[in-house]
Amino acid sequence: MLDSIPSLARLAAELGRFPGIGRKTATRLAFHVLQQSEVEALALAAAIVEVKEKVGYCSCCNHVTEHDLCSLCQATDRDDSLLCVVEQPQDLMAIERGHSYRGQYHVLHGVLSPLDGVGPDDLKIDSLLERVRQSEIAEIIVATNFSIEGEATALYLSRVLLPLGVKVTRLAHGIPMGSDLEYVDEATVGRAIEARRDI
């Protein structure tokens, strides 16, 4: 039925590209945009354009930022001897919500997944190794998700990091297997950080 209204069909198709958004939800969202005032719809469009124009990745940790360095890398009250490695910026934000970690971060932007053609060169592992070599980092907390790919990435990281003379730890398994850090409650993330262990 949407085929007879190409512009609405295009909007629904574009919204359907978002993760977790199926065809019905995309259509519902497209109709919601249609029902908004022109000012509201243009504000949404402007916000999308602005985020694409202004937001990039931190030159140090790969977190999202509007500047060369993110606010966490610029902060002077964080422990530079601790480095927490996460898959995605959303995972970093989940750990920050727990208020129990005060070290630095490194965002990999993915996990090893040979079946999907994702190898070490496709992640921010080289820049991680360079950071470790050039700094006073004493401990690296591997905070990848507890999925098969996350575990494989954690094992790979321990193999390449241990020869550099740093302590490598893993989040405790208080976080359920197969879950994403982004959706875990703050107390569980906080306990997992406090009860981390060697890999």
Secondary structure as the mmCIF struct_conf table of DSSP 4:
data_model
#
loop_
_struct_conf.conf_type_id
_struct_conf.id
_struct_conf.beg_label_comp_id
_struct_conf.beg_label_asym_id
_struct_conf.beg_label_seq_id
_struct_conf.end_label_comp_id
_struct_conf.end_label_asym_id
_struct_conf.end_label_seq_id
HELX_RH_3T_P HELX_RH_3T_P1 LEU A 2 SER A 4
BEND BEND1 ILE A 5 ILE A 5
HELX_RH_AL_P HELX_RH_AL_P1 PRO A 6 LEU A 15
TURN_TY1_P TURN_TY1_P1 GLY A 16 ARG A 17
BEND BEND2 PHE A 18 PHE A 18
TURN_TY1_P TURN_TY1_P2 PRO A 19 GLY A 20
HELX_RH_AL_P HELX_RH_AL_P2 ARG A 23 GLN A 35
BEND BEND3 GLN A 36 GLN A 36
HELX_RH_AL_P HELX_RH_AL_P3 GLU A 38 LYS A 54
STRN STRN1 GLY A 56 TYR A 57
TURN_TY1_P TURN_TY1_P3 SER A 59 CYS A 61
STRN STRN2 VAL A 64 THR A 65
BEND BEND4 GLU A 66 LEU A 69
HELX_RH_AL_P HELX_RH_AL_P4 SER A 71 GLN A 74
BEND BEND5 THR A 76 ARG A 78
STRN STRN3 ASP A 79 VAL A 86
BEND BEND6 GLU A 87 GLN A 88
HELX_RH_AL_P HELX_RH_AL_P5 PRO A 89 ARG A 97
TURN_TY1_P TURN_TY1_P4 GLY A 98 HIS A 99
STRN STRN4 GLY A 103 VAL A 107
BEND BEND7 HIS A 109 GLY A 110
STRN STRN5 SER A 113 SER A 113
HELX_RH_3T_P HELX_RH_3T_P2 PRO A 114 ASP A 116
TURN_TY1_P TURN_TY1_P5 GLY A 117 GLY A 117
STRN STRN6 VAL A 118 VAL A 118
HELX_RH_3T_P HELX_RH_3T_P3 PRO A 120 ASP A 122
TURN_TY1_P TURN_TY1_P6 LEU A 123 LYS A 124
HELX_RH_AL_P HELX_RH_AL_P6 ILE A 125 ARG A 133
TURN_TY1_P TURN_TY1_P7 GLN A 134 GLN A 134
BEND BEND8 SER A 135 SER A 135
STRN STRN7 GLU A 139 VAL A 142
BEND BEND9 PHE A 146 SER A 147
HELX_RH_AL_P HELX_RH_AL_P7 ILE A 148 LEU A 161
HELX_RH_3T_P HELX_RH_3T_P4 LEU A 162 LEU A 164
TURN_TY1_P TURN_TY1_P8 GLY A 165 GLY A 165
STRN STRN8 LYS A 167 ARG A 170
TURN_TY1_P TURN_TY1_P9 HIS A 173 GLY A 174
BEND BEND10 ILE A 175 ILE A 175
HELX_LH_PP_P HELX_LH_PP_P1 PRO A 176 PRO A 176
TURN_TY1_P TURN_TY1_P10 MET A 177 GLY A 178
HELX_RH_3T_P HELX_RH_3T_P5 LEU A 181 TYR A 183
BEND BEND11 VAL A 184 VAL A 184
HELX_RH_AL_P HELX_RH_AL_P8 GLU A 186 GLU A 194
TURN_TY1_P TURN_TY1_P11 ALA A 195 ALA A 195
STRN STRN9 ARG A 197 ASP A 198
#
